Amino acid sequence: MEDYIVSWVISGVLFWTTTFLLVRNVFRNRSFDFCNRVVSTVHAAVAVGLASLSVQHWGCPVCPLASRSSELQMKALAVTLSYLIYDLICCLFDKIPRMDNSVHHMVGIVGIAAGLAYGMCGSEMVAAMWLTEISSPFLHMRELLKELGYRDTNLTLALDILFAAIFSLARMVGGPYLTYVTLTADYPLLIKAMALGLQLVSAFWFYKILRMVRYKIAKRMVPNKSIKISVH
């Protein structure tokens, strides 16, 4: 891995940690999760922006396929790698660490680190970063609004549906295509395994999101209906 990429990753971890501490200081009366989601929302916007800027051909956003990564792609991936490292550490301090979230972070960290170490798969990985982060602001906003007192409102329901729709299109339409491209390209086995692992995690979350949407709609149609479901 190039020295400048290592520096970007280390600097990024320090940046996201500092940002969290500043947010925590501003929102002293809010929960640990609330402050972390504010940072996550900032990262999602930065990641989508950097991914968009690093696209080389908008006529084919994932082109050139199976090629060497550009410097801009490497830097964009380094930013997200640093965030995933920071967020994985934050998960360890959460009240109830979630296994699925930890697995997702580990798959992302290993996958991006492998891509940066080999210096390849830049187009596909940046496209994957765009697809995985495009729905994140809606995910975090719905949770932030709940803590601000807007639970079970029309606004949160709209965000739930919008998040579910964007997540489904990105992860279950664009995701499988990127996974297929990566698996059929001449890439190291580790990169292929991480691409498949990320898609499997996305499919698991897609199942949970379908249950969440069904629960929300059923709750609105039958307010007194008791439905037990765990949605994070």
Secondary structure, 3 states (H helix, E strand, C coil): CCHHHHHHHHHHHHHHHHHHHHHHHHCCCCCHHHHHHHHHHHHHHHHHHHHHHCCCCCCCCCCCCCCECCHHHHHHHHHHHHHHHHHHHHHHHCCCCCHHHHHHHHHHHHHHHHHHHHCECHHHHHHHHHHHHCCHHHHHHHHHHHHCCCCCCHHHHHHHHHHHHHHHHHHHHHHHHHHHHHHHCCCCHHHHHHHHHHHHHHHHHHHHHHHHHHHHHHHHHCCCCCCCCCCC
